[in-house]
Amino acid sequence: MTESCTLIIFGATGNLAQRKLLPALYHLERADLLPPEMRIVCSGRKAHSQSDWLAYVQQVLEQHAREPLSGDDTDRFAARMVYHQGDLADPATFAGMATLLNDSNYPANRVFYVSLPPAVYGDVVEALDRQGMLEESDAWRRVVIEKPFGCDRESAQNLQRKLGRHLREDQTYRIDHYMGKAMVQNVLVSRFANLMFEPLWNRNYIDQVQITRTEQLGVGSRAGFYEGTGALRDMLQSHLMQLMALVAMEPPVSMDADELRDEKVKVLKTVRPIHHDAVHAQAYRAQYGAGRVDGEAVPAYLEEPGVDPHSVTETYAALRLYVDNWRWRGVPFYLRTGKRMAEARTMVAISFKQPPKHFFRTAHIERPPPNWLIMSIAPEESLRLEISVKEPGLAMKTRQIGLDAPFRCEHHAQTDAYEGLLMDLIEGDRSLFLRYDEVEWAWRIVDPVLGVWATERDFIPTHPAGQWEPEESYRIFDKAHHRWRHRLDPEP
Ligand SMILES: NC(=O)c1ccc[n+]([C@@H]2O[C@H](COP(=O)([O-])OP(=O)(O)OC[C@H]3O[C@@H](n4cnc5c(N)ncnc54)[C@H](OP(=O)(O)O)[C@@H]3O)[C@@H](O)[C@H]2O)c1
């Protein structure tokens, strides 16, 4: 039975709470998964009476819940919820909250969800500690912080020093919602619940690994955040590096949180450092220009509201990395992410080496296509295996076919990554949350690239919105025959 707790959301009026946290909690309510006594305290700066707040939450849910609201569920949800007003710069806000939480109607176990601008994470945790709200004599206390965890290795270390004065590592839940996606977890299941892949999962059989996360959306209203961040920090250092660790890690001793994270850290530690002289050979950045997405004209990044017209912030980033261990040495891992690309797609595409000798002619082409294994995370949730077969007819010719296995059928309920992560949080399962050393090692990998790009402020290549990256990006490939794998189906 899940223990009851009080969940306190700081930043309850923000974008993340509206789009993700409140809807996820409501969906858990509908599925009867929240502990009956659990209370939710929503903290914000704006003045709201309790009834105003509940009306606001109702509106948010009408807009973001997956299905039309049901009266019983919304009533139960509303009964758990209380609004607490206060500016976090004012110590009285924390004193008032401590008084509220000490009321016996609020379960003593507490989760503080810090959905606030990153600059205030440390101050909020310090203020909670000062009021004794993190003290664990009678019950547990957990604190969730959202990505970004710093903007380079040094700032991540500084943030950690500040948090570490008030929190133990096992109380700190660093959330990367990508880790909550079912298909990301399926990477683990595909690898460790199926023996057939294991003998092939190494440098003897695998030629290259590509990890892709592209979107068609532009920067939208997030220019303020994005201008100082860029694609490398926003996506690649976090989500894609996590995916790479799952693909490359050794089987853990168990699925226990620390065993799993130990293996991920070993991968990140083993990544060959990129020397600053090698940055141009191993990293590529670009920015989207004006173009068309799904037939509709869209502006260049530089024309988006809030973007500096001379900005060289990258909206596309690609890296070639090597995991220098016994299993992977010499196999290139290509990681790439971009906004305003031709398609929105997240996948891990693994290409195998050629057989040592070719006995059969292939139709139309000189070089037979390699076997590919594609783990598609979005938009399809599927596994695809490409193999050569004999073409029907008298001639002994081969062609490539794809075996597609979608994971989701119509009867499977949709869930959002935040639902699973919130349940893990309440249950104290840290396996899908990042440990500090994972964060620090991931920054160590990208820091040299950030350093070189920071000095090159005069020029950034562009590509038309709605198209794939420029061919210039091929310079990061290790072998002449390597090309970006854009889609589930092979390119014509
Ligand atoms: N949005 C996403 O999809 C997303 C995804 C991944 C990670 N994150 C991370 O999640 C965190 C929250 O993001 P967000 O998009 O929700 O940001 P947001 O829309 O800007 O919301 C920030 C929240 O913090 C509150 N706040 C700011 N300063 C405050 C202060 N001094 N006292 C009290 N409240 C204060 C704001 O209250 P007011 O309403 O009063 O201004 C608002 O509720 C950020 O760290 C972000 O990096 C967000």
Ligand as a Chemical Component Dictionary entry (heavy atoms), coordinates in Angstrom:
data_LIG
# 
_chem_comp.id                   LIG 
_chem_comp.type                 NON-POLYMER 
_chem_comp.pdbx_formal_charge   0 
_chem_comp.three_letter_code    LIG 
# 
loop_
_chem_comp_atom.comp_id 
_chem_comp_atom.atom_id 
_chem_comp_atom.alt_atom_id 
_chem_comp_atom.type_symbol 
_chem_comp_atom.charge 
_chem_comp_atom.model_Cartn_x 
_chem_comp_atom.model_Cartn_y 
_chem_comp_atom.model_Cartn_z 
_chem_comp_atom.pdbx_ordinal 
LIG N1  N1  N 0  7.311  23.929 -18.928 1  
LIG C1  C1  C 0  7.893  22.807 -19.286 2  
LIG O1  O1  O 0  7.439  22.079 -20.173 3  
LIG C2  C2  C 0  9.149  22.348 -18.576 4  
LIG C3  C3  C 0  9.784  21.183 -19.011 5  
LIG C4  C4  C 0  10.928 20.738 -18.345 6  
LIG C5  C5  C 0  11.410 21.453 -17.267 7  
LIG N2  N2  N 1  10.779 22.598 -16.870 8  
LIG C6  C6  C 0  11.320 23.308 -15.703 9  
LIG O2  O2  O 0  10.290 23.438 -14.729 10 
LIG C7  C7  C 0  10.430 24.657 -14.007 11 
LIG C8  C8  C 0  9.120  25.452 -14.128 12 
LIG O3  O3  O 0  8.915  25.739 -15.503 13 
LIG P1  P1  P 0  7.621  26.474 -16.059 14 
LIG O4  O4  O 0  7.657  26.293 -17.525 15 
LIG O5  O5  O -1 6.414  26.059 -15.300 16 
LIG O6  O6  O 0  7.983  27.996 -15.713 17 
LIG P2  P2  P 0  6.963  29.222 -15.638 18 
LIG O7  O7  O 0  5.779  29.005 -16.484 19 
LIG O8  O8  O 0  7.799  30.440 -15.816 20 
LIG O9  O9  O 0  6.456  29.152 -14.126 21 
LIG C9  C9  C 0  7.306  29.458 -13.060 22 
LIG C10 C10 C 0  6.506  29.436 -11.778 23 
LIG O10 O10 O 0  7.364  29.899 -10.736 24 
LIG C11 C11 C 0  6.659  30.905 -10.012 25 
LIG N3  N3  N 0  7.611  31.842 -9.432  26 
LIG C12 C12 C 0  8.656  32.443 -10.045 27 
LIG N4  N4  N 0  9.303  33.221 -9.161  28 
LIG C13 C13 C 0  8.635  33.110 -7.984  29 
LIG C14 C14 C 0  8.789  33.683 -6.686  30 
LIG N5  N5  N 0  9.768  34.533 -6.394  31 
LIG N6  N6  N 0  7.906  33.332 -5.716  32 
LIG C15 C15 C 0  6.893  32.459 -5.980  33 
LIG N7  N7  N 0  6.699  31.880 -7.186  34 
LIG C16 C16 C 0  7.568  32.216 -8.152  35 
LIG C17 C17 C 0  5.766  31.545 -11.029 36 
LIG O11 O11 O 0  4.732  32.212 -10.346 37 
LIG P3  P3  P 0  3.871  33.419 -11.026 38 
LIG O12 O12 O 0  2.757  32.722 -11.765 39 
LIG O13 O13 O 0  3.425  34.184 -9.882  40 
LIG O14 O14 O 0  4.828  34.164 -11.931 41 
LIG C18 C18 C 0  5.276  30.327 -11.800 42 
LIG O15 O15 O 0  4.268  29.660 -11.089 43 
LIG C19 C19 C 0  11.619 25.381 -14.637 44 
LIG O16 O16 O 0  12.755 25.102 -13.895 45 
LIG C20 C20 C 0  11.756 24.739 -16.013 46 
LIG O17 O17 O 0  13.094 24.768 -16.457 47 
LIG C21 C21 C 0  9.660  23.043 -17.507 48 
# 
loop_
_chem_comp_bond.comp_id 
_chem_comp_bond.atom_id_1 
_chem_comp_bond.atom_id_2 
_chem_comp_bond.value_order 
_chem_comp_bond.pdbx_ordinal 
LIG N1  C1  SING 1  
LIG C1  O1  DOUB 2  
LIG C1  C2  SING 3  
LIG C2  C3  SING 4  
LIG C2  C21 DOUB 5  
LIG C3  C4  DOUB 6  
LIG C4  C5  SING 7  
LIG C5  N2  DOUB 8  
LIG N2  C6  SING 9  
LIG N2  C21 SING 10 
LIG C6  O2  SING 11 
LIG C6  C20 SING 12 
LIG O2  C7  SING 13 
LIG C7  C8  SING 14 
LIG C7  C19 SING 15 
LIG C8  O3  SING 16 
LIG O3  P1  SING 17 
LIG P1  O4  DOUB 18 
LIG P1  O5  SING 19 
LIG P1  O6  SING 20 
LIG O6  P2  SING 21 
LIG P2  O7  DOUB 22 
LIG P2  O8  SING 23 
LIG P2  O9  SING 24 
LIG O9  C9  SING 25 
LIG C9  C10 SING 26 
LIG C10 O10 SING 27 
LIG C10 C18 SING 28 
LIG O10 C11 SING 29 
LIG C11 N3  SING 30 
LIG C11 C17 SING 31 
LIG N3  C12 SING 32 
LIG N3  C16 SING 33 
LIG C12 N4  DOUB 34 
LIG N4  C13 SING 35 
LIG C13 C14 SING 36 
LIG C13 C16 DOUB 37 
LIG C14 N5  SING 38 
LIG C14 N6  DOUB 39 
LIG N6  C15 SING 40 
LIG C15 N7  DOUB 41 
LIG N7  C16 SING 42 
LIG C17 O11 SING 43 
LIG C17 C18 SING 44 
LIG O11 P3  SING 45 
LIG P3  O12 DOUB 46 
LIG P3  O13 SING 47 
LIG P3  O14 SING 48 
LIG C18 O15 SING 49 
LIG C19 O16 SING 50 
LIG C19 C20 SING 51 
LIG C20 O17 SING 52 
# 
